[in-house]
């Protein structure tokens, strides 16, 4: 009995880990795309996990809502912050710290 529960727990943990890696890759792709679109440079070529919670999507289904932060530069010698929110596997929101257009 305990072995079965342990196997189910381990399997659930592995599935959560794989889903988290996929969500992070989608967030990174969205960050790269936004930086390219706005003519800024994504620093460190990465996003950092910031928060996890449960939220409802447009259809009312429960999904994991993951928040990520990243840094970008508009001039090459400063760091600005950005944030990405993924709901399930889809981009829900993205914000970039204000910067001067050149």
Secondary structure, 3 states (H helix, E strand, C coil): CHHHHHHHHHHHHHHHHHHHHHHHHHHHHHHHHHHHHHCCEECCCCCEEEEEEEEECCCCCEEEEEEEEEEEECCCCCCEEEEEEEECCEEEEEEECCCCCC
